[in-house]
Amino acid sequence: MHERTTGPLAGVRVADFSRVLAGPYATMMLADFGADVIKVEPPAGDDTRHWTPPVDQAGRATYFGGVNRNKRSVALDLTDAAGLAEARRLAASADVVVENFRPGVMARFGLAYEDVRALNPAAIYCSITGFGTGEGAALAGYDLLVQAVGGLMSITGDPDGEPSKVGVALVDVLTGQNAVAGILLALRERERTGVGCLVEVNLLQSLLSALTNQASSTLATGSPPRRLGNQHPSIAPYAVFRAADRELVIAVGNDRQFRALADVVDRPGLADDPRFRTNADRVAHRAELADALEQALAAASARHWVDALAAAGVPAGLVNDVAEAIAFADALGLDPVAETREVDEAAPAHRSIANPIRVGGDGATYRTAPPALDADRGADWRPRD
């Protein structure tokens, strides 16, 4: 028996036909706030169960574990009549159905939006695609591909190097967040109308929306931005700098902060140098400014400069690795790690990154570790009263 949940989404059942990252990330966010998420997997399981290394202490893929806590699992072969019938029963009982197959796949199984609506008019159906359902329907929605064709790689990387992807499947995560927003909007609309609707999000539009100032400058000027490495197109100094021992970031947003920076590094004349007096001047002479700052920063450790700059009100920080970043958040009291227990209480707790949202002062709840494949076989999916 799955324990009764609490939270803003308690009582909301989600039939989750998604796999890999964008969809599972979205449904985990919902599950963290009380939704009952039933993860429908093929008999072999979600592909990410097999994406190893790395593995956790129990030998399971950490990729799968990172986006599937608080869920139930049922393995169904949708090409088999019995499996498909079970999937239909689940869809008929759900408040929300989520899928991220290539367009047309769910229709072949009789589980497209129109099919589910006929079974369950109140269901909200969230479809996640790579490039929409029109001319781009046949394109494979891989994060790397979208980073390339969506322009992100053109502005990421060293100016003299090759285009570079971001170090995580960021477009999938952004799309998952958009899916959550769309589902919550649809749930609110259902309160008014009593009926469900179709929610559609895709990777390409999620990325274009996230390009924000880079996209707006392109639309306004007709000139696409170029790669600047760790520099900012509109602000300086706003980049990575080398101190005596390691790198740090300095993020100056106005002239007051720049004058404080010049004083901290014992180069007060920089603030009155005609090349650096205003932000526009600093952007125009960013290379000369970087050289002058790194000469000064070489006199002490990055930790020294971060502390001194913070005391002067200048945004600065170490370039942490992921372990250091988690420890930093923990030191700030942000509780960045969520722990969930296994069915076997003697097993090590499952650890994952905590949900970043708080509602009414309360955070998410972490009830169960990512489920074993088909752990909830035989559950009752009948529509509820």
Protein Blocks (a to p, Z undefined) as FASTA:
>chain_A
ZZddedjkgoiacddfbghjlmmmmmmmmmmnopacdddddfkopfklmmccdddfkopa
fklmmmmghiacddddfkbmklmmmmmmmmmmpmbdcdfbdehjlmmnopafklmmmmmm
mbccddddfkojblmmmpccdfklmmmmnommmmgccfklccdddfbdfklmmmmmmmmm
mmmmmmmmmmmnopacdddddfklmmmmmnmmmmmmmmmnopacddehjacfkbccdddd
ddfkbccddddfbfklmmmmmmmnopaklmmgmklmpmmlmmmmmmmmmmmmmmmmmmpc
fklmmmmmmmnopacdddddfklmmmmmmmnonopaccdddfblmbccddddddfbdeeh
iacddfbgcddehklgoiafbdcZZ
